[in-house]
Amino acid sequence: MAAHSGRSPHGAAAHEAPRRLMLTALAGLPAVQAGADLAQLVSDAIVRAGIIVRAGDAFVVAQKIVSKSENRWVRLRDVTPSARAHSLAQTAGKDPRVVELILSESTAVVRCVPGVIVVEHRLGLVMANAGIDASNVDMPEEDEVVLLLPENPDRSAATLRDALQTRYGCALGVIINDSFGRAWRMGTIGTAIGAAGVPGLADLRGKPDRSGRLLRHSEVGLADELAAAASLLMGQADEGLPVVHATGLPFELREGSSRELIRPPGADIFR
């Protein structure tokens, strides 16, 4: 009689503990104003949630509250649209002042169609409308205010990560996420536009699969996967849950950035 191998029919050890990733949306954060101490707001929410922060945990933070804390509001009355902005606005059906801001935040216009202008943001992100948003900006409607992306989301993530690590005395990660559409799929999905202490990309090429074959093309967007998972809890409307705590990450923290996830133009078959 053959000895029992201790492995399941699919190759996993029979006694192997299940893998768990726990995500908790932090409730009760107040409306964020310019100059707000995000580390303090997050820490207060952690206390309310009764969570113990441990080494290797990460926080996913909505871009919008980072932009608000960094005073990235722009009043449209202060914007003078150019001739190009007027032309693109006519095609897209947008306010020429908003289009001028889209152009000022971008290095190239990829596509302009009714309802949307797809651009290459100065950060390297290919996205709709340069990430400029007028929803949930907590300003009087008569002010006609829009919110830009953070000036440098990776730096913003690093600043918040450093402050949280000082408070908790352990290694942590921070991701700043935003909602992106995709050229080849319907619907928006949470995407990492800033990261610190979290790997953006995991390169699995050269590692064996379960059959022993070496992987040749596998690269995993870890930061995007975590950003998307957290986005399920944050919601897209009036949920008011802009920060998610993650524990049990199935990967080690390391210094990383969102730029790892940006496909070089020469490898971008959609452009």
DAJOHU-V954780 format. One record per backbone hydrogen bond with DSSP energy under -0.5 kcal/mol. NH is the residue of the N-H (numbers start at 1). CO is the residue of the C=O. If there is no record, write none. Layout:
BEGIN
NH | CO
NH | CO
END
This chain:
BEGIN
8 | 12
11 | 8
14 | 6
15 | 6
16 | 13
22 | 247
23 | 21
24 | 245
26 | 243
27 | 25
35 | 69
36 | 33
38 | 36
41 | 37
42 | 38
43 | 39
44 | 40
45 | 41
46 | 42
47 | 43
48 | 44
49 | 45
50 | 46
50 | 47
51 | 46
53 | 51
56 | 171
57 | 54
58 | 246
59 | 173
60 | 244
61 | 59
61 | 175
62 | 242
63 | 177
65 | 62
66 | 62
67 | 63
68 | 64
69 | 65
70 | 66
71 | 68
72 | 67
74 | 146
76 | 74
76 | 144
78 | 75
79 | 76
81 | 79
86 | 82
87 | 83
88 | 84
89 | 85
90 | 86
91 | 87
92 | 88
93 | 89
94 | 89
98 | 95
99 | 95
100 | 96
101 | 97
102 | 98
103 | 99
104 | 100
105 | 101
106 | 103
107 | 120
108 | 120
110 | 108
110 | 118
111 | 118
113 | 116
115 | 92
116 | 113
118 | 111
119 | 117
119 | 127
120 | 108
121 | 119
121 | 125
122 | 105
124 | 121
127 | 119
127 | 125
129 | 117
130 | 127
131 | 128
132 | 129
133 | 147
137 | 134
143 | 140
144 | 141
146 | 74
147 | 133
148 | 72
156 | 152
157 | 153
158 | 154
159 | 155
160 | 156
161 | 157
162 | 158
163 | 159
164 | 160
165 | 161
166 | 162
167 | 163
168 | 164
169 | 165
170 | 165
173 | 57
174 | 196
175 | 59
176 | 194
177 | 61
177 | 175
178 | 191
180 | 178
180 | 189
182 | 185
185 | 182
189 | 180
191 | 178
193 | 176
193 | 191
194 | 176
196 | 174
202 | 220
203 | 201
204 | 202
204 | 218
206 | 215
207 | 204
209 | 213
212 | 209
215 | 207
219 | 217
220 | 202
222 | 220
223 | 200
225 | 221
226 | 222
227 | 223
228 | 224
229 | 225
230 | 226
231 | 227
232 | 228
232 | 229
233 | 229
233 | 230
234 | 230
235 | 231
241 | 234
244 | 60
245 | 24
246 | 58
247 | 22
254 | 197
260 | 257
261 | 258
262 | 259
263 | 261
267 | 264
268 | 265
269 | 267
271 | 268
END
